[in-house]
Amino acid sequence: MLRTLILSLVVAVATVAASPAQDSRRGSRIKAAPDPAAPTEAKIRDRTNAWSIGFAAGLLEGAPIRFATELARIVNDGGEMHVLPIVTRGPTENVNDLLYLRGVDIAIINGDSLDEYRSQMPQIGQRIVQIMNLLPSELHVFVRPDISTLAELSGKKVNFNTQGTAAAYSGPLIFSRLGIDVEKMFVPHPVALEQLRRGEIAAVVFVTAKPVDAFTKGKWATGYRFLPVEFGPRLADYYLPARLDHSDYPALIDQDQGIPTISIPTVLVSYNWRPGTSGYDRVSRFVGDLFSRFDRLRSPGFDPKWKDVDLLAKAPGLDRFRPAQEWIDRKVAARSEHP
């Protein structure tokens, strides 16, 4: 009897010793005292994520990433918004990022990049909406000395930068509309420019806001030039007339000379979030902060081209994000009441 009682006590003690509540190696069931800092950290994390905007911008060497960074500077300044410019493959690929990549709320795209998507997704205008027009991206067709016209490029090697960039999309599209069939290449522009110097290719095509460092800082022998691209009906749906001037490229364009070309509108767009969603609230707050502080972009320290941006300008084929349109309507109404 005594032996049975002793064995029972031993089993009970062993069971308690091995229980999760007592064995720290297995994890205690007893709740630890709450960490006083935990609620504060949780609130900071939630608040930071609630007002963070993923901004698909572009390649490091392109103008869109610079514009996105400057936009982020004024929106992030002194507020709870946290705008995160993202290095991407370029304004054309940004359409795909905006539609499908988690964490991306807004993007910079080229106006003609929707052309391809409309054939696959006729209702693309219901999924992507305009916030504002940015700066145009000029078409630069830069050739070796023995080339004088676009027609002379037919059958020759022409580089359009790497796949996914604005030049790789818009360049071949524009050449096709003009009826010029070239041997298309898609290598990084620095590589192609060296090939151009050696005479291995006939031209390089840039689609970006002027001026381009490769032409302002690079040394080019006499005869290298930009080709004129005349605006006409075949280009009127997505493009605008533009010029490259001496002030843009003093070493390549004479003072009394201007090179006609075209530009592709660059647009800041948003995913068309439904009202009442967190995405809608984030982008709405971003728009309010951006528009109310937009004049700061026209001050010293920012790209001088911001002075040419018109908040009221409309991108063809896109509706405006509703809070952006409402902000503009209020501003227009206020001007009419107090001219």
Backbone torsions as a table, in degrees:
resi	resn	phi	psi	omega
1	MET	NA	-47.2	179.5
2	LEU	-63.6	-40.7	-179.6
3	ARG	-62.6	-39.8	179.1
4	THR	-64.3	-40.7	178.2
5	LEU	-63.0	-42.6	-179.4
6	ILE	-63.7	-43.2	179.9
7	LEU	-62.8	-38.2	177.7
8	SER	-63.0	-40.1	178.8
9	LEU	-66.1	-41.0	-180.0
10	VAL	-62.7	-44.1	179.5
11	VAL	-62.9	-41.0	179.8
12	ALA	-63.3	-45.3	179.2
13	VAL	-62.7	-43.0	-179.4
14	ALA	-63.6	-38.9	179.6
15	THR	-64.5	-44.1	178.1
16	VAL	-63.7	-41.7	-178.6
17	ALA	-63.8	-33.2	-177.6
18	ALA	-91.2	-2.3	-177.6
19	SER	-71.0	152.4	-179.4
20	PRO	-59.4	-27.7	-178.1
21	ALA	-70.0	-22.6	-175.8
22	GLN	-111.6	-23.5	-174.8
23	ASP	-95.9	106.1	-175.6
24	SER	-64.2	-24.0	-179.9
25	ARG	-69.0	-24.3	-178.5
26	ARG	-97.7	-11.4	-179.4
27	GLY	97.9	123.5	-177.0
28	SER	-81.1	145.3	174.5
29	ARG	-85.2	-11.1	179.5
30	ILE	-77.5	123.7	-177.5
31	LYS	-66.4	132.7	177.1
32	ALA	-72.3	158.1	177.9
33	ALA	-62.6	135.8	-178.1
34	PRO	-61.1	141.3	177.1
35	ASP	-79.2	119.0	-177.4
36	PRO	-58.1	-26.6	-176.9
37	ALA	-82.4	-18.0	-173.6
38	ALA	-58.8	-47.3	-180.0
39	PRO	-60.3	-38.3	179.4
40	THR	-64.2	-44.7	179.5
41	GLU	-63.7	-39.8	179.6
42	ALA	-64.2	-41.1	179.4
43	LYS	-65.0	-41.9	178.8
44	ILE	-62.6	-45.1	180.0
45	ARG	-61.5	-45.4	-179.4
46	ASP	-65.1	-42.3	-178.9
47	ARG	-66.7	-40.2	-179.9
48	THR	-63.3	-43.6	-179.3
49	ASN	-72.6	-32.9	-178.5
50	ALA	-62.3	-33.0	-175.2
51	TRP	-116.9	27.9	175.1
52	SER	-97.1	135.6	-177.9
53	ILE	-117.9	121.7	172.1
54	GLY	-83.6	123.6	-170.0
55	PHE	-119.9	100.7	177.1
56	ALA	-72.8	115.0	-171.5
57	ALA	-108.7	-78.5	-177.2
58	GLY	171.3	-166.4	-179.8
59	LEU	-71.2	154.1	-178.4
60	LEU	-59.1	-33.9	-176.1
61	GLU	-88.1	-0.8	-175.6
62	GLY	-96.1	164.9	179.1
63	ALA	-68.9	-36.3	-176.3
64	PRO	-57.0	-38.9	-179.2
65	ILE	-67.1	-32.5	177.6
66	ARG	-68.8	-43.1	178.8
67	PHE	-65.0	-41.2	179.4
68	ALA	-62.1	-39.5	179.3
69	THR	-64.7	-39.6	179.8
70	GLU	-70.8	-37.6	174.6
71	LEU	-61.7	-42.5	-180.0
72	ALA	-63.2	-35.3	-179.0
73	ARG	-59.8	-43.9	-175.8
74	ILE	-79.8	-29.4	179.9
75	VAL	-77.6	-37.8	-179.5
76	ASN	-72.7	-20.6	-171.4
77	ASP	-65.7	108.9	170.7
78	GLY	74.6	11.6	-179.0
79	GLY	-126.7	-173.3	179.9
80	GLU	-90.0	-12.3	178.4
81	MET	-65.2	144.3	179.3
82	HIS	-133.9	92.3	-176.9
83	VAL	-89.2	126.6	-174.8
84	LEU	-116.2	94.0	175.4
85	PRO	-62.9	136.2	-176.3
86	ILE	-115.9	129.4	173.6
87	VAL	-72.2	124.9	-177.3
88	THR	-129.6	-172.4	179.0
89	ARG	-82.2	-4.4	175.8
90	GLY	130.0	170.1	-175.0
91	PRO	-60.0	-24.8	177.8
92	THR	-75.3	-48.9	177.9
93	GLU	-64.9	-21.3	-178.7
94	ASN	-62.7	-26.1	175.9
95	VAL	-60.3	-46.0	179.1
96	ASN	-63.7	-41.7	179.1
97	ASP	-61.9	-42.3	-178.4
98	LEU	-65.8	-36.3	-178.3
99	LEU	-76.5	-33.8	-166.6
100	TYR	-129.1	-16.8	-174.7
101	LEU	-87.8	125.8	179.6
102	ARG	-61.8	140.1	175.6
103	GLY	89.5	-6.8	179.7
104	VAL	-97.1	118.7	-179.3
105	ASP	-105.2	-34.4	-177.8
106	ILE	-135.4	163.4	-177.1
107	ALA	-158.1	159.0	169.3
108	ILE	-101.9	125.8	178.9
109	ILE	-129.9	160.8	170.4
110	ASN	-88.8	143.1	-173.8
111	GLY	-58.2	-33.2	-177.0
112	ASP	-84.8	-4.3	-177.2
113	SER	-70.6	-16.9	178.2
114	LEU	-78.5	-13.1	-176.6
115	ASP	-58.7	-45.9	-179.6
116	GLU	-66.8	-39.5	-177.1
117	TYR	-70.6	-30.8	-178.2
118	ARG	-64.3	-29.7	178.4
119	SER	-71.1	-29.1	179.8
120	GLN	-95.0	-27.5	-173.2
121	MET	-139.0	80.8	-174.7
122	PRO	-55.8	-27.3	-178.1
123	GLN	-95.2	27.6	-178.3
124	ILE	-58.2	-30.4	179.8
125	GLY	-65.5	-15.5	177.1
126	GLN	-88.9	-10.2	-178.0
127	ARG	-107.8	-22.7	179.3
128	ILE	-125.5	132.8	-178.6
129	VAL	-129.6	151.7	-178.8
130	GLN	-80.1	139.7	166.6
131	ILE	-98.3	-51.0	178.5
132	MET	-164.7	157.5	170.5
133	ASN	-79.2	141.7	175.3
134	LEU	-105.8	-141.2	-176.4
135	LEU	-93.0	144.5	179.0
136	PRO	-70.4	151.6	174.8
137	SER	-104.6	115.6	-177.2
138	GLU	-80.8	145.1	173.9
139	LEU	-81.8	123.0	176.5
140	HIS	-115.5	116.1	174.3
141	VAL	-110.0	104.5	-173.2
142	PHE	-108.4	127.4	-170.1
143	VAL	-128.7	164.9	175.7
144	ARG	-77.2	166.6	-170.5
145	PRO	-61.3	-24.2	-175.5
146	ASP	-85.8	2.0	179.7
147	ILE	-106.6	129.7	-177.4
148	SER	-117.8	-23.6	-176.7
149	THR	-137.6	161.7	176.3
150	LEU	-60.8	-38.2	-177.8
151	ALA	-59.7	-31.7	-179.2
152	GLU	-70.4	-10.9	177.8
153	LEU	-81.7	-11.7	-179.0
154	SER	-55.1	128.4	178.9
155	GLY	79.9	-4.0	-178.0
156	LYS	-100.8	164.1	-178.9
157	LYS	-77.4	125.6	178.7
158	VAL	-130.9	130.0	-179.0
159	ASN	-96.1	137.7	-178.9
160	PHE	-119.8	27.1	-179.2
161	ASN	67.0	-176.3	-174.3
162	THR	-76.8	155.0	-179.9
163	GLN	-57.3	140.3	-179.7
164	GLY	97.4	-15.9	179.6
165	THR	-83.5	167.1	179.5
166	ALA	-61.0	-42.7	-179.3
167	ALA	-64.5	-37.8	-177.7
168	ALA	-68.4	-25.6	177.8
169	TYR	-92.9	-57.0	-173.6
170	SER	-70.3	-36.9	-177.0
171	GLY	-57.0	-58.9	178.8
172	PRO	-60.3	-34.8	178.3
173	LEU	-62.8	-45.1	179.7
174	ILE	-65.7	-44.8	179.3
175	PHE	-61.5	-38.6	178.7
176	SER	-64.2	-42.0	179.5
177	ARG	-65.1	-30.5	179.2
178	LEU	-85.5	-4.1	177.7
179	GLY	76.3	28.2	-179.1
180	ILE	-110.4	113.1	-176.8
181	ASP	-97.2	110.7	-178.1
182	VAL	-116.5	166.9	172.7
183	GLU	-85.6	103.2	-172.2
184	LYS	-78.1	136.7	174.6
185	MET	-124.3	150.0	-178.9
186	PHE	-136.1	71.2	177.5
187	VAL	-117.7	160.3	179.7
188	PRO	-56.1	141.0	-176.2
189	HIS	-57.0	-41.3	179.1
190	PRO	-57.3	-37.6	177.1
191	VAL	-67.3	-45.0	-177.9
192	ALA	-65.3	-35.8	179.8
193	LEU	-64.3	-36.7	175.6
194	GLU	-68.4	-36.7	176.0
195	GLN	-65.3	-35.1	177.5
196	LEU	-65.2	-42.8	178.3
197	ARG	-60.0	-36.0	-178.5
198	ARG	-83.9	-2.3	179.1
199	GLY	78.8	15.7	-177.6
200	GLU	-81.1	-24.5	176.1
201	ILE	-130.0	165.8	-174.1
202	ALA	-94.4	-31.4	-173.0
203	ALA	-158.3	159.1	168.7
204	VAL	-124.3	143.4	-179.0
205	VAL	-118.4	119.9	175.3
206	PHE	-107.9	140.9	170.6
207	VAL	-127.6	96.7	-177.4
208	THR	-164.8	165.8	-179.5
209	ALA	-68.0	133.6	177.2
210	LYS	-77.1	155.3	-4.9
211	PRO	-83.5	155.7	-179.7
212	VAL	-100.8	129.7	-176.4
213	ASP	-56.3	-35.9	-177.7
214	ALA	-59.0	-25.4	-177.8
215	PHE	-104.5	-21.8	177.8
216	THR	-87.9	-32.1	-176.9
217	LYS	-104.5	-21.5	179.7
218	GLY	-76.2	154.8	177.7
219	LYS	-99.3	120.8	-177.2
220	TRP	-123.8	133.4	-179.9
221	ALA	-68.4	161.5	178.9
222	THR	-58.1	135.6	176.9
223	GLY	110.0	-28.2	174.2
224	TYR	-67.0	138.6	-170.3
225	ARG	-154.9	166.4	168.8
226	PHE	-94.0	137.8	176.9
227	LEU	-89.6	142.7	174.7
228	PRO	-70.7	141.8	174.5
229	VAL	-126.6	111.7	-174.7
230	GLU	-83.3	133.1	176.6
231	PHE	-74.7	139.8	179.7
232	GLY	-162.1	-175.3	-175.6
233	PRO	-56.4	-33.4	-177.9
234	ARG	-69.9	-11.7	-177.6
235	LEU	-120.3	7.5	-168.5
236	ALA	-79.5	-14.8	-173.8
237	ASP	-77.5	-35.7	-177.6
238	TYR	-118.0	-14.6	-167.1
239	TYR	-115.6	165.6	179.9
240	LEU	-129.9	151.9	175.6
241	PRO	-68.9	146.8	-179.0
242	ALA	-152.0	174.5	179.8
243	ARG	-142.3	148.6	168.3
244	LEU	-107.4	125.3	-172.9
245	ASP	-118.8	171.4	176.5
246	HIS	-56.8	-38.2	-180.0
247	SER	-65.3	-24.7	177.2
248	ASP	-80.4	-44.1	-174.7
249	TYR	-137.4	75.0	-174.0
250	PRO	-61.1	-27.4	-179.0
251	ALA	-83.3	-11.9	-174.6
252	LEU	-118.4	-19.3	-178.0
253	ILE	-126.2	126.3	-179.8
254	ASP	-64.2	158.4	-174.4
255	GLN	-62.5	-34.9	-178.3
256	ASP	-96.8	14.2	-176.3
257	GLN	-115.4	144.3	172.6
258	GLY	-133.8	141.1	-178.7
259	ILE	-105.1	111.5	177.1
260	PRO	-67.8	141.6	176.2
261	THR	-152.7	-166.7	176.5
262	ILE	-126.3	163.3	176.4
263	SER	-127.4	152.6	177.4
264	ILE	-107.9	120.8	178.9
265	PRO	-58.9	136.5	175.5
266	THR	-105.5	128.8	-169.5
267	VAL	-124.8	135.6	170.5
268	LEU	-88.0	119.1	-175.5
269	VAL	-124.9	165.9	178.5
270	SER	-130.8	152.6	165.9
271	TYR	-65.1	141.3	-174.6
272	ASN	-83.4	74.3	-179.7
273	TRP	-64.1	146.9	175.7
274	ARG	-76.2	142.3	174.8
275	PRO	-56.0	140.8	-179.3
276	GLY	95.5	-11.6	177.5
277	THR	-90.1	160.1	179.3
278	SER	-64.8	-34.4	177.8
279	GLY	-63.0	-43.0	177.5
280	TYR	-60.5	-43.8	-179.5
281	ASP	-64.5	-41.6	179.9
282	ARG	-61.4	-51.9	-176.3
283	VAL	-67.6	-36.2	177.6
284	SER	-61.2	-43.6	178.9
285	ARG	-67.2	-39.4	176.2
286	PHE	-58.1	-46.6	-179.5
287	VAL	-60.5	-45.2	180.0
288	GLY	-60.9	-44.2	179.2
289	ASP	-66.9	-42.3	-178.5
290	LEU	-64.6	-51.5	-175.7
291	PHE	-66.0	-39.3	-178.0
292	SER	-71.2	-21.1	-179.2
293	ARG	-110.1	9.4	-170.3
294	PHE	-60.0	-33.2	-178.4
295	ASP	-60.5	-22.6	177.9
296	ARG	-63.0	-30.2	179.9
297	LEU	-66.4	-17.2	-179.8
298	ARG	-93.2	7.9	-179.2
299	SER	-95.8	164.4	178.7
300	PRO	-56.8	144.7	-179.0
301	GLY	103.5	-11.1	177.2
302	PHE	-116.8	164.3	179.4
303	ASP	-56.7	127.4	-178.4
304	PRO	-62.5	-17.1	-179.5
305	LYS	-69.0	-15.9	177.0
306	TRP	-60.4	-24.5	178.9
307	LYS	-64.9	-19.4	-178.4
308	ASP	-94.4	-3.7	-176.9
309	VAL	-81.9	132.3	179.9
310	ASP	-111.1	114.1	-179.2
311	LEU	-61.3	-25.0	-176.7
312	LEU	-84.5	-11.6	-176.1
313	ALA	-64.7	143.0	-175.7
314	LYS	-109.6	139.1	175.3
315	ALA	-88.1	129.7	-179.0
316	PRO	-62.0	136.0	174.1
317	GLY	83.4	4.8	-178.8
318	LEU	-130.1	135.9	170.6
319	ASP	-79.4	159.3	179.2
320	ARG	-90.0	142.5	173.8
321	PHE	-55.7	129.4	-168.2
322	ARG	-54.0	-47.9	178.0
323	PRO	-60.8	-32.0	177.1
324	ALA	-67.6	-43.3	178.9
325	GLN	-65.3	-39.6	178.9
326	GLU	-64.0	-39.4	178.6
327	TRP	-63.4	-44.7	-179.9
328	ILE	-63.9	-42.6	179.5
329	ASP	-60.4	-40.9	178.4
330	ARG	-65.3	-39.8	-179.5
331	LYS	-66.9	-42.7	179.5
332	VAL	-64.4	-42.2	179.9
333	ALA	-63.1	-41.3	-179.9
334	ALA	-65.1	-36.8	178.8
335	ARG	-66.8	-38.2	-178.6
336	SER	-69.3	-31.0	178.5
337	GLU	-77.9	-32.5	-179.1
338	HIS	-130.7	72.6	-177.3
339	PRO	-64.4	NA	NA
